[in-house]
Amino acid sequence: MRKRTMYGLCALMGAVGLIAFVESDWLLAAILGAGLGLTIALMVHAYPNDIAPPSDRRHENTQRRKGARV
């Protein structure tokens, strides 16, 4: 899924989801829901890039160097 589509879909789902629970002030609920949806989309988008902690990366680099020497 393209990033723009994912962010738009999450914002729309958040806005509609929050509007479904409020009785008044739908505009504010839509804005807050869209913000929550965008926050979730950002977490889903950014999390896979930050999985490996630095120690794992150092270990991978060490293993790569050892493999290159052989």
C-alpha positions as CSV (number, residue, x, y, z in Angstrom):
1,M,0.0,0.0,0.0
2,R,1.3,3.4,-0.9
3,K,2.2,5.7,2.0
4,R,-0.3,8.4,0.9
5,T,-3.1,5.9,0.7
6,M,-2.3,4.4,4.1
7,Y,-2.2,7.8,5.8
8,G,-5.4,8.9,4.1
9,L,-7.2,5.7,4.9
10,C,-6.1,5.8,8.6
11,A,-7.1,9.5,8.9
12,L,-10.5,8.7,7.4
13,M,-11.1,5.7,9.6
14,G,-10.1,7.6,12.7
15,A,-12.4,10.5,11.9
16,V,-15.4,8.3,11.1
17,G,-14.7,6.1,14.1
18,L,-14.6,9.0,16.5
19,I,-17.7,10.7,14.9
20,A,-19.6,7.4,15.5
21,F,-19.2,7.8,19.3
22,V,-20.0,11.5,19.9
23,E,-23.4,13.2,20.1
24,S,-22.4,16.8,19.4
25,D,-19.5,18.8,17.9
26,W,-18.8,16.4,15.0
27,L,-16.2,18.7,13.5
28,L,-14.0,18.5,16.5
29,A,-14.4,14.8,16.8
30,A,-13.5,14.4,13.1
31,I,-10.3,16.5,13.5
32,L,-9.3,14.6,16.7
33,G,-10.1,11.2,15.0
34,A,-8.1,12.1,12.0
35,G,-5.2,13.1,14.2
36,L,-5.3,9.8,16.0
37,G,-5.6,7.9,12.8
38,L,-2.5,9.7,11.4
39,T,-0.6,9.0,14.6
40,I,-1.4,5.3,14.2
41,A,-0.4,5.4,10.6
42,L,2.9,7.0,11.5
43,M,3.6,4.3,14.1
44,V,2.8,1.6,11.6
45,H,5.0,3.2,9.0
46,A,8.0,4.0,11.2
47,Y,8.1,0.9,13.4
48,P,9.6,-1.6,11.0
49,N,12.6,0.8,10.3
50,D,13.5,0.9,14.0
51,I,13.2,-2.8,15.0
52,A,16.9,-3.8,15.4
53,P,18.6,-2.2,18.3
54,P,22.2,-0.9,17.8
55,S,23.8,-3.9,19.5
56,D,22.2,-6.2,16.9
57,R,23.4,-4.0,14.1
58,R,27.0,-4.2,15.5
59,H,26.7,-7.9,15.7
60,E,25.5,-8.1,12.1
61,N,28.4,-5.9,11.0
62,T,30.9,-8.1,12.9
63,Q,29.5,-11.2,11.2
64,R,29.7,-9.6,7.8
65,R,33.3,-8.6,8.3
66,K,34.2,-12.1,9.5
67,G,32.5,-13.6,6.4
68,A,34.3,-11.3,4.1
69,R,37.7,-12.4,5.5
70,V,37.1,-16.1,4.6
